[in-house]
Amino acid sequence: MTPEELRERLEKSKRKWRFTDAEMLTAVGHLATHGYVTRLKTSQGEPRILLAPELLNNLAASFVLEARRHAKGLGSLEEKKLLAGGYPFSELEKVTEAERAIPLDSAAVLFLEHNVCFRETDLLGNVYLVFPELINLKRPLDDDGQPVEDGVAYTASGAVENVVVGYFEFGLA
């Protein structure tokens, strides 16, 4: 929920509390320190408060498991499909459609901020969250059944004399 929604909930309770927004957010910070709530932010930087912090932990674990199951072994999730709720995460079964987007978005932001994954765009414009540690793609085999060796390419710019000198300096002649 947003900080405003939390304030509304607290004000509707039977207790007659009086507190400022800063005091409320300080209390939320203390609760977050001890694991009772989690402070989140969306990809647009909007603050959110998750009252069930175990949901985020379980959802993050499900992201990793889903990325590990990638059909081509690339250890990735399609971001558009992820944010649209296209992956079957059991943690979100009891969450309403409107509430589902926030933990998905926030978990993706946390993974990106902590460099657990990175964004990559393919030639068709599809954006993926790639988890490098989960890539289990094996090197392709050549016609003889041996692993293909990596090739090397050089790009040179500048005067032709520089290219020729560099050619001899690197022992390519």
N, C-alpha and C positions, 0 to 999 in steps of 0.2 A: 504494500500500500504506500501511498505518498505520505509525506509528513502531515499534510493537511487532512488526509483521511484518518490518520492516527489521532490527530487532535480532535476531530469530530467524534470518533469512537469514545475517546476518553471523556469528552464533555457530556456525552449521552449516558455515561455510567451514573450510578446512583450517588457516587461521591461528588462532592462539590470542590473539586480541585481548582486551584488558581496557579497558573504557571505560564511563563513566556515560551515562545517557540525555541529560543536558545536553551532554556532549561530542559525542555522536553527532548531536544536533540542530544543534549549532554547525557540525560538519563538513558536514551537509546544507545549512545556510545558505550556507557558502562555496561548495559545489558549485552551489547555485542561483544565486549571484551571477555565476558564470561560465557559466551556461546548461547545465550537465550534468544537472541535475534541476530539477524545479519543485515548490515547496511550494504545496499547495492546501488549501482548506478546503471542506467540504460546506455545504449550506444550513443544517445543524444546527450548524455551527461546528466539526465534527470535523476534525482535521488529517490530511492525506494527503500522500504523497510520490510524485510521478510520475517514474518513471525514464526515460521517453521524452518529454522536454519538447516535441519537435516535434509530437507528437500533439495537444497542447492548441492550439498555433498553427494547425495545419491544421483542427482541429475548429471553432475560432472562425471561421475563414474560411468554412467550410461553413455555419455558422449564418447568416452574413450572406448568402451566396448563396441559401440556402433561403428566408430572409425576403424577399429581393428578388423571388423567384418567386411570392410570395403571389398567389393567383388574383384577388383584388380590388384589388391594388396597395396593400395596407395595411402592408407591410413588417413583418410580425409572424409569430411562431411560437406555436402552441398549446402552452402549458407542459406540460400533462398528456401530450400526444402526444410532445413532445420528451423528457421524462424517462422515458417508457415505451419509448423507442427506436423510435418510429413514423416517424421521418424517416430516409431511406436515406443515412447518412453512410458513405462508403467508408473513412474512417479507422478505423472501429470494426468492420470486417469480421473482422479477425483477433483481436479482443478477445472474451473469454468474456462470456456473458450477465451474470454477477455483476459483472465488472469494468467493464462498459459504463456503468452508472449513475453511477459516480463522476466520470469526465471530463465527462459531459453536465451533471451537477449543478454541478460546479465551474466549468465554462465559463459557465453561466448566472449563477452567483453573481458571477463576475468582471465580466461585462457589466453586471449590476445595480449592483455596487459602484462601477464607474467611470462610471456614468451614460451608458453607450452605449445602453441600452434601459431601459424601465420596464415594470412590470406593469400590466395593465388587465383588468378583469373585465367581460364583456358581460352583457346582461340575463338570460341563461340560466345564468350562474354560471361560464362557461368563462373561464379565465385565459390571457392572452396576454402574451408578451414582445414589446413594440412597439419597433421601431428607427425613431425619427423621421426620421433621415436617409434611410431607404429607402422612405418613403411616396411613391409615385408616382401616387397617385389624382388624377385631374383633376377640376376643378370641374364639376358637372353642368350641363347646358344646359336652358334653359327652353323653352317651346313655340315661341318665335321662333328658336331655335338660338343664343341668346346665353347666356354664362355667368351662372349664378344669382348674384345679389348677396347678400352677408351681411346679415342683419337685425340689429337691435339690440333688446334687451329690457331694461327696468328693473324692479327690484323695490324697492318702498318700504315702509318700516315706520315706525311711530310715529304721532304725532298728525297729523290731516288737515291742520292748518295748515302743518306742515313739508313735506308733499308739495306743497301749492300753492305755497309759497315756492320750493321746489326746481324746480318746473315752470317758473317764470318766470326763475329764475337761470340755468338751463341753456339758455334760449332755445327752449324747446319750445312756447311759446305762439304 
